[in-house]
Amino acid sequence: MFKKTAVAALVITSLSGCALMGGPEHVCTPDTRVDIPVAEVELKSTEDQRVIVLPVDMEFDDSAKKKLQSVVRNDLEAQIAGSGAKLVDRKLANKLKNEIKLAEQSGRYNTKGVPIADLAVLTEITASEFSKEYVEASSWVDDDGESHYIPPKCRFEVEVKAVAKIISLPGMELVKRMELEGDERTSTETRSSSCKFTTSQYASLASKAASESVQYNPELKKMLAPSSTVVELRTCEEGPMVKIAMGSDKNVSPGAEIAFSKHMKVDDEIETFGYGEGTVVNIPEHGIKKKYSWVAIDEKVATKVNKGDAVKIMPKACDSLLDLECQTQDLLGL
C-alpha cells in the first residue's frame, strides 16, 4: 500500500478541481406543480426509524478486548445518529441482547405492545491481528554524490476484522450483512531488533484500526445514509425538480447526490428498484429548508417519479480532503 504522504498530493490535486456543476438558479413556483401518482409502497424515512445497536461480540481473548468492543459500538451509534434515525437507549439494548440474538436464530421475535425498534445491528469482532517487522539500517548515495543514512526501525501493524448484520424487527429478516475491515500501522526508530511493543501501544493501534473498520466502510455508509420520500414535482424553464422531505435537519447540502427508488410489493416481500439520480440545487435561502429541499432531475427521471418514492443521500466516500487515510483507501479502491 502506498504511504499516506505519497498519495496526499495526488488526492488533493485530483479532488480540488471538483466543483458543483451549474444548476437551476431559481426554484420552480407553485403554479408549475405537476400531478403525479402516489407510490405503491411508502417506506419510513430515517427520521422515523428506530435502531437498536447491541453490545459487540468478541469470542476470542485479547488484551484490548473491551476497548475494541467499545470503539466499534460507539462508532456504529455515531453513524446511525448521523443518519437521523433514533437510537434505542443503550441500557435497554444491553438488557435485550440475548433475547434478540435468540430471536435471530429462531426467526421469531415476540413483541408486546409497540416494537422497540425497526432495525437491530448485531456485530462481532472476528479478528485482531498484530504483526511487527524489524528493518535494518540502510544507506544510499544520490545523483549528486551525497550519502544518506536511514536508521534501523520497527514497523507495527494491527488489522481488525468484524461482521455487522442489520436485522429487521420484529420479522427478523436479514437486511444486510457486511464485512468490516480496518488496519493501522506505525513505525519507530530502534536500536534493538526485538521490536518491543507495550500492551497500551497495541490497544491504541488496534482501537484506531477498529474505528477505521466502521468509519470507512462504503456499504455501511450507504446503508445508514439519510433517506426520506418525494413530496412533489414541479417543472418550469429551470427544468424539472422535486421536493424531498429532508433538509438541513439531515445535513443536506447543495450539490449532494440523491438516489431515487420505488418500493413494490411482490408476493409477500417488498422489492426495491432504483430509477435515477438528482442533485440538490445550489440556491441560497430557497433550495434547502429545515425539513425539505429541492432536487434537480432530468426529464427521464421526471417521467418515473411518484409521490412517496424513496430518496436517499448518496454518501461521499470521504467527508474531508484532509482525511488522508480515507482519501488513500478511496483512491486505491480499498
C-alpha positions, 0 to 999 in steps of 0.5 A: 500500500502506498504511504499516506504522504505519497498519495496526499498530493495526488488526492488533493490535486485530483479532488480540488478541481471538483466543483458543483456543476451549474444548476437551476438558479431559481426554484420552480413556483407553485403554479408549475406543480405537476400531478403525479401518482402516489407510490405503491409502497411508502417506506419510513424515512430515517427520521422515523426509524428506530435502531437498536445497536447491541453490545459487540461480540468478541469470542476470542481473548485479547488484551484490548478486548473491551476497548475494541468492543467499545470503539466499534459500538460507539462508532456504529451509534455515531453513524446511525445518529448521523443518519437521523434515525433514533437510537434505542437507549443503550441500557435497554439494548444491553438488557435485550441482547440475548433475547434478540440474538435468540430471536435471530436464530429462531426467526421469531421475535415476540413483541408486546405492545409497540416494537422497540425498534425497526432495525437491530445491528448485531456485530462481532469482532472476528479478528485482531491481528498484530504483526511487527517487522524489524528493518535494518539500517540502510544507506544510499548515495544520490545523483549528486554524490551525497550519502544518506543514512536511514536508521534501523526501525520497527514497523507495527501493524494491527488489522481488525476484522468484524461482521455487522448484520442489520436485522429487521424487527420484529420479522427478523429478516436479514437486511444486510450483512457486511464485512468490516475491515480496518488496519493501522500501522506505525513505525519507530526508530530502534536500536534493538531488533526485538521490536518491543511493543507495550500492551497500551501501544497495541490497544491504541493501534488496534482501537484506531484500526477498529474505528477505521473498520466502521468509519470507512466502510462504503456499504455501511455508509450507504446503508445508514445514509439519510433517506426520506420520500418525494413530496412533489414535482414541479417543472418550469424553464429551470427544468424539472425538480422535486421536493424531498422531505429532508433538509438541513435537519439531515445535513443536506447540502447543495450539490449532494447526490440523491438516489431515487427508488420505488418500493413494490410489493411482490408476493409477500416481500417488498422489492426495491428498484432504483430509477435515477439520480438528482442533485440538490440545487445550489440556491441560497435561502430557497433550495434547502429548508429545515425539513425539505429541499429541492432536487434537480432531475432530468426529464427521464427521471421526471417521467418515473417519479411518484409521490412517496418514492424513496430518496436517499443521500448518496454518501461521499466516500470521504467527508474531508480532503484532509482525511488522508487515510480515507482519501488513500483507501478511496483512491486505491479502491480499498 
